[in-house]
Amino acid sequence: MAPSTLRTWDRRYGLGPSRHTGGRHRRYGAADVVRLEMMQRALLRGASTAEAARFALDQVPKSDGVLTAESEPASGVAGNGAGTPPARIVPVAESEGTPGPPRFARRLSAAALAMDVRAMQHLLTEVIGTLGVLDAWEGVIKPVVGALDGGRREGTNGSEGSEVGYLLNECVFAALVRATPMIEQPRNLRPVLIGCVPEEMDALPVYVLGAALAERRLATQLFGRPIPADVLAAAVRRSAPAAVVLWADRSPAVGPRLFTRLARGRQRGRLFASGPGWREPDLPPKVELVGGVREAAERVEYVLLGGGKAE
């Protein structure tokens, strides 16, 4: 970025460095660099300069202590082109009790934009442990993933920020797997089979649902990777699950026909369609539309166990 642009953003919008040094040098720390990256991405997505600046300052306010840098600044010195090694981003202890979703989201956004895998892993484990899987997904993880991973989810190639989105997705996937323990004494006799429609690109909600059901001590068979329709039908025939939940983020081409295929033979389990890609008029009569991940988890538990809560 041109030094003149940095000076303008500092003067007009307050996106300058948190501290200055003697002479004409401005030194940008880790949090300052994250704000600039957020502003750039907002501009590339069509926001005005003022809107992008407000977004960046809202995500990482200068005064809330979300990030700290090591003794050296994270970036070069504006004006002379000199560079210094990047500072490591470290989470700062919250000053007012248990952190809420907005602060968790700011910290996760900052760690993702810095591509700090260790910080992302720690934050994801902390937010899931503090809020639970569903609240963590809806209030923190899903909004951050949506903001930083728009290009990949739209199926574009080489979009701005795609490297951040891919890395964040891998960290979220690992965190959800860690949050899905093996259940020694499940409350359901037969498993809940969870899968994607064959053409689905986004499998994270499937892992969220699996982890949410594990919190309720419900055993699952999870197919996060989209698999061919005949393979999915064979899995249903062999395991005879108590319920089948298929996720679709976009309108699937073969989805309704796939449910018809799963309902053949000796399949007696309940069939559920989850995700924004389904339309109720297109579904076969015996398939129940359950909306998002939270609705799917609550409805499956109720149908299988009559609404009884896990101890």
N, C-alpha and C positions, 0 to 999 in steps of 0.2 A: 504494500500500500504506500502511496505517496505521502511523505511527511506533511504536505500541505493539507491532505485529506484528514489526517489524524489531528492536526491543529484545529481544523474547522469543526470536526466532531467534538473536540474538547470544548471549544469556545461556545458553540451553539447548543449542544445537547448534554454536556457534562460527561462525555465518554472518554475523558482523558485519564492519565495515570493517577493512581492513588497517592503517589508521592513524587516530588520533584527533587532534582539535585542541583548543585550550583551551576551557574552558567546557563547555557541554552538547551541543556539536555532534558528530555523527558524519559523516565524509566517506567516501563510497563510491567507490572507483576502478573502472576498467573490469572487472578480474577479479572484484571483489566483485559487481558488477551481473550478470555472467554467471552466477555461482553462484546468485544469487537467481532468475534466470530459469529455470535448470535445475531448481531446487527447485520452483518453481511448476508447471512442466510435468509433473514427476514426480507432484506432488499431483493434478493434473487427470487423470492416467492411473491413479489409484487407489492410489498408494503412501501409506503412513502418513507422518506428519510426520518421524519419526525416520529412516525409510527414505529419504525424499526428501532429507533433509539429508546423509545418508551418501553418497548418489549424487552430489549436487552437489559435495561436498568431494573425492570420489574423482576426479571428472572434472577439476576445476580446484583442486588442492591449494593451500593458501596459501603453501607454502614452495618450490614447484618452479620459480617464475619463468617460467611459461608466458606470462604477459601482463604488459605494462607499460603505464602510462598516461602521457599527457603531464602537464605540470605541474599542470593543473587536474583535479579529480575528474570522474568520468564522469556522476555523477547529482547530483540536488539534495541538500541537507543535511537529513537526517531531523530533524523536529521543528519546522522553521520554514518549510518549503515553498519555500525559495529554490532556483532552478535554475541550473545552469551548463552550458555547451556540452559535448556528449559528447566524451570523450577518444577518440583514435584507438587502436585495438588494433594492436600491432605484435608480430610474432614475435620471440622472444629466442633468441639463439644457444644451442644445447645445450651443457651444461657437460661432458658425459661421452660423447665420441665421437659416433657416428652415432645419431640418434634412432630409437627403435623405434616399432612400431605404436601402443602405448598413448599415448605422448606426442604423436604425430602426430594421433591421434583427439581428444585433449583440445584441441589447438590448433585443429583444424578445427571442433570443436563450438563453441568460444568465438567464432571468427570468424563462423560461421554465425549464431549467436544475436545477435551484434552487427550482422548484416547488412552485414558489411564485405567487399564483393565483391573488392576488391584483395587483401586478405589471403587469402581463400579461393582465388583464382586462383594466387597464389604458393605456397600450401601444397599444393594439388593437384598442381601441376607438380613441386614438390619431392618429394612422397611417391611419385608415379609414377616419377620419375627415380631415386629412391633404392631403392625396393623392387621395381620392375617392376609391370606393369599388374595381374596377377592377385593378387599379394600385397598390393598397395595396395588393391585392391577388397575382398578378403576380410578383411583385417586392420584397415582404416581406413575406407574410404569407405562400404562397405555397412552396417556397424554404425552409423555416424553418420547416414547417410541414413535408416535404419530407425527410429532413435530420434527424429529431428526431423521426419519426414515421414509419420508413421503415419496421420494423418487423410486426406491426399490418396490414399494407397495403399489405404485402405479405402473410397474413393469417397464420403466424406462432404463436406459443404459447410460452410465457415465454421468449421472445427475450429481449436482452439487451436494455434498454431504453424504454420499452413498457409503463411503468407507466408514464413516461414523455410525451410520445406521446398521450396516452389516455387523460391526463389532459389538454394538449395543445389543443386537438381537442374539448374538452368540452368548453374551453374558447373561441375558434374561433367560434364555433357554437353560443354561447351566444352573441358574438359581432356582428355576421352577423344578428341575429334576431333583435338586437337593431338597426341595420342600415337599417331595412326594415320597415318603418312606414306605418300605414294605410293611404291610399290616399283618400282624401275627394272628389276630382274631377279628376278621372282618365281620361287619354286621349283616352283610348280604351273603347268601349261600352261593349264588352265581354272579359272575362279574358283570360290570357295566362296560360294554365295548364302546370306546370313543375313537372317532376317526374323522378325517377330512374327506370331502369329495375329491375325486381323482385330479381335478385341475386346480385345486386350491393352492395359493401361493403363500398364505400366512397361516402357519401352524401354531403360533404361540398361544392363541386362545384354547386350543386343544389341551396343551400342557397346563394352562391355568385351571381348566375344568378338572383335569386329573388330580392336580394338587388340592383343589377345593374339596373334591370328593374324598381324598385321602384324609383331610382334616376331619371329615365326618365319619371316618373309619369305614369307608365303602371301597371295596376292592374293584380295580378296573383293569381292562386290557386296552392299552393306549397305542394307537397307530398315528404318530405325529407326522410321519412322512406320507404324503399322498400315495396311495397304492391303487393298482388297477381294480376295476369293479369286480372281476372274477375272483381275485385274491381276497378282497373284502368279503364277498359272499361265501367263499370257502371258510374263512375264519369264523363267520357267524354260524355256519352249519356245524363246525367242529366243536366250538366252545359253548353253544347254546346260551348266550348271555341273557341275563335278566332284563337288560335294556340295551338299546343301541342308540347312540347320539352321533349324528353327523353334522359337522360344522361347515358352513359355507359363508365366506365373507362377501363374495359376489354371486350373482345369479348363476348357478351351475347349469351347464348344458345337459348333463346326464343325471342330475340329482333326483328328480321325481322317479325316473325309470329305475334308478339304483334302489330306491326304497321298495319299489314293486318287486324287484329281484330278491331283495333280502327277505321279504315277507313270504316267499315261496317255501315249500317243504315243511319242515317241522318247527320252524321258528315260532316260538310263542312269547318271546320277550316283547316289551314295549318299544316302539320306535319313536324317536324324537328328532326334529330338525331344529338346529340352533344356528344363530348367526343372521346378519342382515341380508344375506344373499337369498334367503328363502321367501317365497310368497305362498301364503296359506291356500289360495285357490288352486295352485299347481300341485299341491301335495296329495298323495293317495289318502283315502278316508281314514285309515288306521294310523296315520302319522300325525303326531302332535307337534305343533310349532311352539317352541319355548323361548324364543327371543335370544337374549344375550347369555353370557356365561353364568352370571349369578342366577338368573331365572332357571337355567338348565340344572344347576346344582341343586337348587331348592326343590324343583319339581321332581327330579329323579329321586331324591331322598324321600320325598313325600309319597310318591307312587310305590316305591319299593318297600318302605318301612312304615307307612302311615303317619309320617311326620314326627316319629320319635327321634329325639336328639341323642347324639353320641355323648357318652359319659366322659 
